């Protein structure tokens, strides 16, 4: 089980997630405040724009580890580990073209889409539910708003479903492009999209939805409530 399910791509997955989620969730509140009017609550459009910007940037930043991760998943026996895979890809395909920009035409829009589906959904759904949630409008002794842990968990459950559905087509295309060495899909995202739709139909873009939810669902349930508790412990406003 360890060799087949956990070990391939584990290091690459951790590094990629650290870079992508660090940018997306760490910078989102700043981006949201920057694009929103200062005299009223951010709207859905402001939240979506902030999430798209941070998700797009996070994907660019994490593209190299993402390529290595996909290759390790596709051919786990070919590379001894993360560093050796990165070196071989850089040597045979080029550091810039093989790692930094390989599949970025699919990964960057995917990063923006999943950030909208995940971060925007969480933020907007929580703001909507908070109006009706018992105890969500109470204040602490220091004047900061209180939010029940149950609100964060329920919002995360909704977020996992939406994020998986939004990201599924981009996940399929990203995996096809990043696993390719440039011979099958020379133009990247457009070639992969055209090939899948023509040969398998549009429904094939949602292939693997359930495994994707088994990843993104628990990820959302763990990430957002934990993020909220860490921000509260540090004296920061809720996400």
Buried (B, 14 or more C-beta within 10 A) or exposed (E): EEEEEEEBBBBBBEBBBEBBBBBBBEBBBEBBEEBBEEEEEBEEEBBBBBBBBBBBBBBBBBBBBBBBBBBBBBEEEEBEBBEEBBEBBBEEBEBEEBBBBBBBBBBBBBBBBBBBBBBBBBBBBBBEBBEEBEEBEEEEEEEEEEBBEEBBBBBBEBBBBBBBBBBBBBBBBBBBBBBBEEEEBEEBBBBBBEBBEEEEEEEEBBBBBEEBBEBBBEBBBEBBBEBBEEBBEEEEEBB
